[in-house]
């Protein structure tokens, strides 16, 4: 009997050590979860070629860090960009394959496809296509009341932009509570403190970090 039961304590110890090892992996795995930081900004060169309000960095010459319309004469041209922008910073140790979609009211901006974001690098996403395409112009599209050079309502549309980031099977939704992507919910180029102004104003906005939308309590 003793010969049969003798190995059992050793077996229990081995199983215990295995379970401890498995449990020890959990926090380590959690620590390697993507450390992604998401920022939103607005780049307007139509008012001035450069301004202190423009988002920096703006790596428009490096296709590894910038996906958007080209403008080789940036800083001297006033026809480069009038566009919302999203910036992703990968602070993790692993590359991430990301797919970003932006929602503003009923508009869905799915312009960039899946992109590889190496560890320790950043990626800026903005309007695509030819220069000044304005296909990501969050200030002029509905639900904002676009002025277009004429008087229009400067009442905040109330739309809160959302940035959806998919990484593999994981989806995170970041809430732009300051309405940076849609310039305060109005056509900021002709609105100031809720009132119309004739002279065009700089719509630029520096990078602002956004956070995952909190879950609603049931």
C-alpha positions in Angstrom: 0.0 0.0 0.0 2.8 2.4 0.9 4.5 1.6 -2.4 1.3 2.6 -4.3 0.7 5.8 -2.4 4.3 6.8 -2.1 4.6 8.7 -5.5 1.3 10.6 -4.9 2.8 13.4 -2.9 5.4 14.0 -5.6 2.7 13.9 -8.2 0.7 16.5 -6.2 3.8 18.7 -5.9 4.4 18.4 -9.6 0.8 19.3 -10.5 0.9 22.1 -8.0 4.0 23.5 -9.5 2.4 23.3 -13.0 -0.7 25.2 -11.8 1.4 27.8 -10.2 3.4 28.2 -13.4 0.1 28.6 -15.4 -1.2 31.1 -12.9 2.1 33.0 -13.0 1.7 33.4 -16.8 -1.5 35.3 -16.4 -0.1 38.7 -15.2 2.9 38.3 -17.6 0.5 37.9 -20.5 -1.6 40.8 -19.2 1.5 43.0 -19.1 2.2 42.3 -22.8 -1.2 43.6 -23.8 -1.0 46.3 -26.5 0.1 49.6 -25.0 -1.5 51.8 -27.6 -2.1 55.5 -27.2 -4.6 57.2 -29.5 -4.6 61.0 -30.2 -6.8 63.2 -32.4 -6.0 66.5 -34.0 -7.0 68.8 -36.8 -4.7 70.1 -39.6 -5.7 73.2 -41.4 -3.3 74.9 -43.8 -6.0 76.8 -45.6 -5.9 79.7 -43.1 -2.2 79.8 -42.8 0.6 77.6 -44.1 1.8 77.0 -40.5 0.5 77.9 -37.1 1.2 77.0 -33.5 -2.2 75.2 -33.3 -1.3 72.6 -35.9 -0.7 69.1 -34.6 3.0 68.2 -34.2 4.7 65.9 -35.0 3.3 65.8 -38.6 5.5 63.3 -40.4 4.1 63.9 -43.8 7.3 63.0 -45.7 7.7 59.5 -44.1 5.3 56.9 -45.5 6.2 54.6 -42.6 4.6 57.1 -40.1 2.1 59.0 -42.3 -0.8 57.8 -44.3 -2.5 60.7 -46.1 -2.5 63.1 -49.0 0.9 64.3 -50.1 1.9 68.0 -49.9 5.6 68.6 -50.8 5.2 72.3 -50.2 4.0 72.1 -46.7 5.0 75.1 -44.6 4.8 77.4 -47.7 1.5 76.3 -49.3 -2.0 77.1 -48.1 -3.6 74.3 -50.1 -2.2 71.3 -48.3 -4.7 69.9 -45.8 -8.0 70.8 -44.2 -8.6 67.6 -42.4 -9.2 65.7 -39.2 -6.3 63.4 -38.1 -5.7 60.4 -35.9 -2.4 59.4 -34.4 -1.5 56.0 -33.0 1.5 55.5 -30.7 2.6 51.9 -30.0 4.4 51.9 -26.7 4.5 48.1 -26.5 7.2 45.7 -27.4 5.3 44.0 -30.2 4.1 45.2 -33.6 0.4 45.7 -34.0 -1.8 45.2 -37.0 -4.4 47.9 -36.7 -7.6 48.9 -38.5 -8.9 52.3 -37.7 -12.5 53.5 -38.5 -13.8 56.9 -37.4 -17.5 57.7 -36.8 -18.9 61.3 -36.8 -22.6 61.4 -36.7 -23.8 59.2 -39.6 -20.5 59.5 -41.5 -18.2 56.5 -41.4 -14.5 57.1 -42.4 -12.9 53.9 -43.3 -10.0 55.2 -45.4 -6.8 53.4 -44.3 -7.3 49.7 -44.2 -5.2 47.4 -42.0 -1.8 48.8 -41.2 1.2 47.4 -39.4 2.4 49.6 -36.5 5.9 48.5 -35.4 6.8 48.6 -31.7 7.9 51.9 -30.4 6.6 53.8 -33.5 3.7 56.1 -34.4 1.4 56.4 -37.3 -0.6 59.5 -38.4 -3.8 59.0 -40.4 -5.6 61.8 -42.2 -7.3 62.6 -45.5 -6.2 60.4 -48.4 -6.0 60.6 -52.2 -4.8 63.7 -54.1 -3.7 66.8 -52.3 -6.5 68.7 -50.6 -9.0 65.8 -51.2 -11.0 66.8 -48.0 -12.4 63.2 -47.7 -11.7 63.5 -43.9 -12.9 67.0 -43.4 -14.8 66.7 -40.1 -15.5 70.4 -39.8 -17.5 70.7 -43.1 -19.5 67.5 -43.3 -22.9 66.8 -41.6 -24.0 66.8 -38.9 -22.0 70.1 -38.7 -23.8 72.9 -40.4 -21.2 73.8 -43.1 -21.0 77.5 -43.8 -19.2 77.5 -47.1 -18.5 81.2 -46.9 -22.1 82.1 -46.1 -24.0 82.6 -42.9 -24.9 79.3 -41.2 -25.9 78.1 -37.8 -23.0 77.9 -35.4 -24.9 75.7 -33.0 -23.0 72.6 -31.8 -24.3 69.5 -33.6 -23.7 67.5 -30.4 -21.9 64.7 -32.4 -19.1 63.1 -30.4 -16.6 61.4 -32.8 -15.6 57.9 -32.1 -12.4 56.2 -33.1 -12.7 52.4 -33.4 -9.4 50.6 -33.4 -9.3 46.8 -34.2 -6.2 44.8 -33.3 -6.7 41.2 -34.3 -9.9 40.1 -32.6 -9.8 43.0 -30.1 -11.8 46.2 -30.7 -11.5 49.4 -28.7 -13.6 52.5 -29.2 -12.0 55.8 -28.2 -14.3 58.8 -27.5 -13.3 62.3 -28.8 -15.3 64.0 -26.0 -13.7 67.4 -26.9 -14.9 67.1 -30.5 -11.5 67.8 -31.9 -12.2 65.8 -35.1 -15.3 67.8 -35.9 -13.9 71.2 -34.6 -16.3 71.6 -31.7 -19.4 70.4 -33.6 -19.5 73.5 -35.8 -17.8 74.8 -38.9 -15.0 76.3 -36.8 -13.6 78.2 -39.9 -16.5 80.6 -39.6 -17.8 80.2 -36.0 -16.6 81.7 -32.8 -18.3 81.2 -29.4 -21.5 80.1 -31.1 -21.6 83.1 -33.5 -20.8 83.5 -37.2 -17.7 85.4 -38.2 -17.0 86.3 -41.9 -13.2 86.1 -41.7 -11.9 82.6 -42.0 -10.4 81.2 -38.7 -7.7 78.6 -38.2 -9.4 75.2 -37.6 -6.1 73.5 -36.5 -6.0 71.7 -33.2 -2.9 70.1 -31.5 -2.8 66.4 -30.7 -5.2 65.5 -27.9 -5.2 62.1 -26.3 -8.5 60.2 -26.3 -9.6 57.3 -24.2 -11.6 54.1 -24.5 -15.3 54.8 -24.2 -16.5 53.6 -20.8 -19.0 50.8 -20.7 -22.6 51.8 -19.9 -23.9 50.3 -16.6 -26.9 48.1 -17.1 
